[in-house]
Amino acid sequence: MDPIYLDHAATTPIDPEVLQVMMETYQTVVGNPSSIHSFGRQARKIVDDSRHTIAKYIGARSREIVFTGGGTEGDNLAILGTAFANKHKGKHIITSKVEHHGVLKTCAYLESQGFDVDYLDVDRTGRISVEDLKQKLRDDTILVTIMFANNEVGTIQPIREIAHLLANHQAYFHTDVVQAFGTVDMDVKDTPIDMLSMAGHKIGGPKGIGFLFVRDGVRLQAFTHGGDQERKRRAGTENVPEIAGLARAVEKVGEHLHERIQSSLKARQVMLETLDDEHVDYQINGNPEHFLPQVVNLYFPGTQVETLLTKLDLSGVAVSSGSACTAGSIEPSHVLTAMFGQGAPETKSSIRISFGDAMQEDRLREAGKIIATSVRELVSLGKVGN
Amino acid sequence: MKKTPSQTRVVIGMSGGVDSTVAALLLKQQGYDVVGIFMKNWDDTDENGVCTATEDYEDVVRVSNQIGIPYYAVNFEKQYWERVFTYFLNEYKLGRTPNPDVMCNKEIKFKAFLDHAMALGADYVATGHYARVDERDGKVAMIRAVDENKDQTYFLNQLSQEQISKVMFPLGDLEKPEVREIAREHHLATAEKKDSTGICFIGERNFKQFLSTYLPANRGEIRTIDGELKGYHDGLMYYTNGQRQGLGIGGPGGPWFVCGKDLKQNILYVAPGADHPALYSQGLLADQVNWISGAPKDTVFHCTAKFRYRQKDRPVTVHLLDDGSLEIVFDELEWAVTPGQSVVLYDDDVCLGGGTISTILNQGTDAALDFTDSASL
């Protein structure tokens, strides 16, 4: 059987139109956007047009878009950049326990540099409490960074409320939208978000490229030093073909947002129905109301995640869970740990299934049946073993 | 109906060393459905924050891609701690010198890992051990490796019939230099990798320092077998029978060798000269006895035995005692037999099984030495 890819939250296959735009750019654009000759101007136009496309889609100004090397770099630039540029105003930062490591480890680094970081708890659905945030907010808070939606369980945070709460506070508000971007309407015009980081490869775009929206007026310090590209916020020659591809990917999200949501919801429904039909015992880890349609995190009592993932892969179903340590073994997810507590069974027996565009229904059912069979086998082995 | 190789799933434990690499390659060449798995048994982060298993796992990744097999990792830290390391520490507390590799094979590689592999639909598990399995008299027998110098049946003496019936040892018919040569021929990334030495969780570290972080060390006296005070030891657990280095004693009559421990009085006994009778014994008692292909029919029989890894076989007479333990009498006096180590029995090329040495019998030719504690020599 051909393997079935159900790990779109990790990365997505490239969209053929995006690939085409990139191929054309590679083939036809020679210059460096900083060069003053015709070749340079040709490249510069592509970068400017791409920036405009992206800005327009999220309701920003072109100059508020900084191209980055992806989501993690955007998170780093936003957090380190504002922390160091604003430390005279305070050294307190608030984030949550379920952020991506691009945020969490950057905050941990700042703690080592003398900053004071509060990590908000989440409830069992993975949501923070705005009330809790309000209480943790201090006069010397300079940054609040809360992800738009979680990459492991899909829970969407109360971003609008947080943004409005912070509108009258000195603290900047950064949100990581890497996972949410493809299926959530993004608009920074109506929502007072100060910074937003995004990665291209989660929406059919190229890997190694993304952008950071930085609202005009935000004091941000650069961390790559060199040329004056990206208005001195990110030195280095622009990756023109990937920037062109990123813009096309963003544009396509804009054109097809509704269909994307519907197709992910459909895929999710087919998967859950198949598991129901197979009478497999499972629970959904996440929020029943505020969730990304393309991510579903399932707890299968009585299974062991490492065995389940391996078994599924050997049966041709590619899903994931938490993150692997450098020696390959799977560590309990910090997200599930924050939701259910240290050592809770959900942290040991859950997998993430994530969907892409236009998934074939029969293949989804096939995958669902394989998951059901594998779970049943492991549960019965576990019962014998104990 | 017998499965063809391509229908036969073999899950191989890969350590990132040359042996398991070549074992995986050979299985793949034979057409099996090979799955490589790296076991992470010990949580270890060095002073630079680097997990020491990382490099080995990276090698597993590289060679698996070279060979063309899927690879995964599995974490047995908890099982290893509970079933191997705890045993290891307890043995040291009893003044014995345990063999954690024997326990690791019994409890982890051929139990936890075997269970994991079976859950993944394996028909067999394989490892890069130098040993062979074969059918003899309607049972599965463990046979010595062709490479006598590398033969690892000593460490596999605690495996059961059920365990070895699901095991493949692809290297059993090869000499170690051939294994290296195969790795080189196929340009495998681990071809020139140094063989690991020592106990896996201790690695290159200082053994004494490692042990002292887990067990309290009580300084005590070093006495000769005649009772003369020769010096002081750092803790009985740091010493093993026949040991000469690291005693810190000199003087006339030496060199001095460890020949016994008195756990109650915390005394380390030494004897002068390697040939001193106190270093020799006539027999031993062993418990935790395992018979790989079933217990022998006779309660007294003659066979050969090893008391430590890589030792030449010695002729012995085995007496099966009523409680399942063994009394083993040596044909000739044996030097520095050590409690806690395995005694492994062989009938020609067949490894019959083995046990853990609990007591040394008739130490010294005049049998005058009497260290009555269980752990004493």
Interface residues (C-beta under 8 A of the other chain):
Chain A: E306 T307 L309 T310 K311 D313 L314 A324 C325 T326 A327 G328 S329 I330 E377 L378 L381 G385
Chain B: V35 I37 F38 K40 V50 C51 A53 T54 D56 Y57 V60 V61 P70 Y71 Y72 A73 V74 N75 D115 H116 M118 A119 L120 G121
